[in-house]
Each structure stands twice: as C-alpha cells, then as structure tokens.
Amino acid sequence: MQPNPQVRIVKDPDYKEGYANSVQVRVSFWDFFLQFGKIGAQTPEQVELNVSQGIYLSPQQAKALHTVLTENLKQYEQAFGEIKFDANRTRPEAIQ
C-alpha cells in the first residue's frame, strides 16, 4: 500500500473568492454545473439573482463534494446546533 502523496495547494493567478447565497445546479450525463450568485433586489413579483461564477464538475467530483459537504455540515451542527430553513424559501421563485 502506497502512502498518500503530500498535497500542495497553489493558487492560480486568476484565483478569486466571493460570497454566494444562491446556487443553481444543472446536470447532464457528462457533468454538473454549479452557478453561484447573490440574491439581489426582491419584490413579491420578482427576485433578481446576480450570478458571478459558474463551475463545471465531473460526476465523480460532484459526489466527492457531496461527501465533504455532508461531513462538514454534520460537524457544524454538532458545534453550533441544527441548521433550520423553510423548505418553501429555498427556491428563488418561492422567495417573497
């Protein structure tokens, strides 16, 4: 059995960080597409999503992300309590 290689993270010159409170997901046979953005102006009739970044993931990488997020959410809730949200307000069209 080979030991795990040492991982060195190097930031690309175009690397950027941002905030998103919205993510749209599209799925095809070949990949998952995650489009991140922020919810902007809101009225009862309209919600504005300002999208800033789109990321394509292979199905394998999407499943790995799911695993990492699930584990981190469990740890977060153990430390800070259950995350609660209204299931009807998770879709942009349901936000009022």
N, C-alpha and C positions, 0 to 999 in steps of 0.2 A: 504494500500500500504506500503510495507516494504522499508526502506531506503536502498540505495546501500551499500554493505559492503565496509569496508576500505581495499584497496589492498596494500599488502606489497610485494615488488619485492625482491627476494633473488637470488643472482647469484650462479649457480651450480659451484662446484669446477672445472669442465671442461669447464666453460664458456670461450669463446674467441670472439674477434672482428676482423674483417678483412675488406678489401676493395674488391669490385667486380664491374667490368664494363661490366659483361656479366652474363646473367641468362638464363638458358634453362628451359623450362616448359614441363612436361609430365603430361597427365591427364588420369585417369582411373575412372571407376564407383565409386571406393571407396575413392580415394584421388587425390591430386595434388602433384606433386614432383617438387621442385624448386632446380636446381643445379647451384650454384654460382661459379664464377671464374673470371679470368683476361685474357684479350686478350694479348697474348704474341707475338712471332715472326710472322711477316707478310711479305708475298711476293704476287705478283699478282696471284700466283698459290695456295698458302697455307696460312691459318691462324691457329695459334696454340692457343687453349684455355686451360689454366691451371686451372682446377677445384679444388676447395678447400673445398666445403661444400655442402651437399645435405640435404634438409629439406622436410619432408612429411607434408602436411596439409590436414585436413578434408575439404570437400566441404564447410562446414559452416565457417570454419576458413579462407579459401581462400576468401570467399565472404566478411568476416569481414575485411581482409587485403585490398581487393579492395576498400572498403568503406573508410578506414583510409587513404590509399594512394591517392585516388581521392580528399578527403578533404584537405590533406596536400599539394598536387600539386596545388590546387586552391589557397591556402594561399601563397605558394611560388611564384606563378606567379603574384599574387596581389602585393607582396612585391618587386619582382625583375624583373618582366616582363615575357613575354611568353617564354616558353622553345621551341626551334625550333630544329628540326633534319631532316635529309634527310631520308625519309622512306625506300629508297633503301639501306641504310647503317645500318639498324638495325638488319639484319641477318648476322651471321658470314660469310656465303657464299657470301654475297654481299660486304664485306669489301675488299678494294683493297689497 
